[in-house]
Amino acid sequence: MSLDEIVITRAILDTYLKQLNEYSEVDVAIAGAGPAGMVAAKYLAMKGKKVAIFERRLSIGGGIWGGGMMFNVIVVQPEGKAILDEFNIKNARYKEDYFVADAVETATKLAAGAIDAGAKIFNLISIEDLMYRENRITGVVINWSAVEMAKLHVDPMTIRAKIVIDATGHDCSLCRVAERKLGLKLATETGGIVGEKSMWAEIGEKILIETTKEVYPGLIVAGMAANAVSGGPRMGPIFGGMLISGKKAAELALEAMK
Ligand SMILES: Cc1cc2nc3c(=O)[nH]c(=O)nc-3n(C[C@H](O)[C@H](O)[C@H](O)COP(=O)(O)OP(=O)(O)OC[C@H]3O[C@@H](n4cnc5c(N)ncnc54)[C@H](O)[C@@H]3O)c2cc1C
């Protein structure tokens, strides 16, 4: 058998462009393939929704890989364990309500779960702006991360979405666009981004359930971004809240699309 490099090139271009074209209009566009984004994607895709995650980095997983301070183990509480089980991620009770799982297994199986359910992950693409029409967020503006990093003057392209989920972690970068660029009043105490507080695992994890919400019509915030937007504390290497928040974001999105 002979191999033709041009066929290889065309196989990549044809397939990728077909996929990008197909996902130019989606039910839900998610920014960030961290734990919150990938969990949200799975539960939405399981309900038959067309979901695309756009991830700035080469790799999926966000901040999971390093566990706590590069010891690649994550800790979750019982509600988080239930979600690990749904993704077939092996876990063990450390003591009482504390369960541990391998960070690498968690990152990869969350991605596999989302993909197997039907979600599509586009890596190396950053969401740099939002589409806004008639008092509603209606999509995202994307560009290659390499363009962003090189600060090249290259125009982005747009993806229409019924719902957008900001799962960008500490950056809460979509909410920042909504606040700064669009001047929108967000559903927070101040109407703007309150900012993340210092680490307090117990409060951070509890508050995350409330801070995961639709902060503006069409824009839901999940995961660490939710606490950053509403002023909750960071919680460090306990990841149960991220999983629960992703699931709640999916439920909110399904409700909003009814
Ligand atoms: C590299 C990294 C290191 C971290 N280290 C620590 C730590 O040492 N201690 C600690 O307490 N917490 C840390 N965190 C945060 C911690 O991991 C979080 O508690 C948890 O990972 C948050 O989960 P998440 O799903 O909300 O977001 P994250 O896991 O942070 O994932 C967010 C994802 O969104 C992507 N993203 C961001 N902006 C955009 C955009 N505009 N368009 C597309 N994609 C975007 C990011 O590349 C990332 O993959 C870290 C996060 C990251 C990403």
Ligand as a Chemical Component Dictionary entry (heavy atoms), coordinates in Angstrom:
data_LIG
# 
_chem_comp.id                   LIG 
_chem_comp.type                 NON-POLYMER 
_chem_comp.pdbx_formal_charge   0 
_chem_comp.three_letter_code    LIG 
# 
loop_
_chem_comp_atom.comp_id 
_chem_comp_atom.atom_id 
_chem_comp_atom.alt_atom_id 
_chem_comp_atom.type_symbol 
_chem_comp_atom.charge 
_chem_comp_atom.model_Cartn_x 
_chem_comp_atom.model_Cartn_y 
_chem_comp_atom.model_Cartn_z 
_chem_comp_atom.pdbx_ordinal 
LIG C1  C1  C 0 -3.677  25.266 34.431 1  
LIG C2  C2  C 0 -4.510  25.401 35.703 2  
LIG C3  C3  C 0 -3.885  25.305 36.946 3  
LIG C4  C4  C 0 -4.632  25.403 38.121 4  
LIG N1  N1  N 0 -3.983  25.337 39.318 5  
LIG C5  C5  C 0 -4.666  25.497 40.470 6  
LIG C6  C6  C 0 -4.015  25.444 41.713 7  
LIG O1  O1  O 0 -2.814  25.260 41.771 8  
LIG N2  N2  N 0 -4.749  25.614 42.851 9  
LIG C7  C7  C 0 -6.116  25.829 42.792 10 
LIG O2  O2  O 0 -6.756  25.993 43.824 11 
LIG N3  N3  N 0 -6.742  25.864 41.631 12 
LIG C8  C8  C 0 -6.067  25.696 40.461 13 
LIG N4  N4  N 0 -6.696  25.746 39.257 14 
LIG C9  C9  C 0 -8.101  25.837 39.256 15 
LIG C10 C10 C 0 -8.667  24.552 39.741 16 
LIG O3  O3  O 0 -8.090  23.539 39.029 17 
LIG C11 C11 C 0 -10.124 24.636 39.687 18 
LIG O4  O4  O 0 -10.578 24.448 40.982 19 
LIG C12 C12 C 0 -10.822 23.670 38.722 20 
LIG O5  O5  O 0 -9.961  23.091 37.766 21 
LIG C13 C13 C 0 -11.820 24.523 38.038 22 
LIG O6  O6  O 0 -12.549 23.757 37.164 23 
LIG P1  P1  P 0 -13.322 24.498 36.019 24 
LIG O7  O7  O 0 -13.943 23.444 35.187 25 
LIG O8  O8  O 0 -14.196 25.543 36.581 26 
LIG O9  O9  O 0 -12.205 25.284 35.219 27 
LIG P2  P2  P 0 -10.706 24.905 34.798 28 
LIG O10 O10 O 0 -10.307 23.561 35.232 29 
LIG O11 O11 O 0 -9.869  26.051 35.209 30 
LIG O12 O12 O 0 -10.839 24.858 33.209 31 
LIG C14 C14 C 0 -11.147 25.995 32.469 32 
LIG C15 C15 C 0 -10.727 25.745 31.049 33 
LIG O13 O13 O 0 -11.184 26.824 30.252 34 
LIG C16 C16 C 0 -10.179 27.133 29.305 35 
LIG N5  N5  N 0 -10.414 28.522 28.892 36 
LIG C17 C17 C 0 -10.232 29.627 29.630 37 
LIG N6  N6  N 0 -10.623 30.711 28.943 38 
LIG C18 C18 C 0 -11.055 30.257 27.739 39 
LIG C19 C19 C 0 -11.592 30.902 26.583 40 
LIG N7  N7  N 0 -11.776 32.222 26.543 41 
LIG N8  N8  N 0 -11.927 30.136 25.511 42 
LIG C20 C20 C 0 -11.751 28.797 25.541 43 
LIG N9  N9  N 0 -11.240 28.141 26.613 44 
LIG C21 C21 C 0 -10.918 28.864 27.701 45 
LIG C22 C22 C 0 -8.881  26.892 30.047 46 
LIG O14 O14 O 0 -7.818  26.668 29.137 47 
LIG C23 C23 C 0 -9.216  25.658 30.869 48 
LIG O15 O15 O 0 -8.898  24.466 30.212 49 
LIG C24 C24 C 0 -6.008  25.638 38.054 50 
LIG C25 C25 C 0 -6.629  25.746 36.807 51 
LIG C26 C26 C 0 -5.882  25.625 35.632 52 
LIG C27 C27 C 0 -6.568  25.739 34.283 53 
# 
loop_
_chem_comp_bond.comp_id 
_chem_comp_bond.atom_id_1 
_chem_comp_bond.atom_id_2 
_chem_comp_bond.value_order 
_chem_comp_bond.pdbx_ordinal 
LIG C1  C2  SING 1  
LIG C2  C3  SING 2  
LIG C2  C26 DOUB 3  
LIG C3  C4  DOUB 4  
LIG C4  N1  SING 5  
LIG C4  C24 SING 6  
LIG N1  C5  DOUB 7  
LIG C5  C6  SING 8  
LIG C5  C8  SING 9  
LIG C6  O1  DOUB 10 
LIG C6  N2  SING 11 
LIG N2  C7  SING 12 
LIG C7  O2  DOUB 13 
LIG C7  N3  SING 14 
LIG N3  C8  DOUB 15 
LIG C8  N4  SING 16 
LIG N4  C9  SING 17 
LIG N4  C24 SING 18 
LIG C9  C10 SING 19 
LIG C10 O3  SING 20 
LIG C10 C11 SING 21 
LIG C11 O4  SING 22 
LIG C11 C12 SING 23 
LIG C12 O5  SING 24 
LIG C12 C13 SING 25 
LIG C13 O6  SING 26 
LIG O6  P1  SING 27 
LIG P1  O7  DOUB 28 
LIG P1  O8  SING 29 
LIG P1  O9  SING 30 
LIG O9  P2  SING 31 
LIG P2  O10 DOUB 32 
LIG P2  O11 SING 33 
LIG P2  O12 SING 34 
LIG O12 C14 SING 35 
LIG C14 C15 SING 36 
LIG C15 O13 SING 37 
LIG C15 C23 SING 38 
LIG O13 C16 SING 39 
LIG C16 N5  SING 40 
LIG C16 C22 SING 41 
LIG N5  C17 SING 42 
LIG N5  C21 SING 43 
LIG C17 N6  DOUB 44 
LIG N6  C18 SING 45 
LIG C18 C19 SING 46 
LIG C18 C21 DOUB 47 
LIG C19 N7  SING 48 
LIG C19 N8  DOUB 49 
LIG N8  C20 SING 50 
LIG C20 N9  DOUB 51 
LIG N9  C21 SING 52 
LIG C22 O14 SING 53 
LIG C22 C23 SING 54 
LIG C23 O15 SING 55 
LIG C24 C25 DOUB 56 
LIG C25 C26 SING 57 
LIG C26 C27 SING 58 
# 
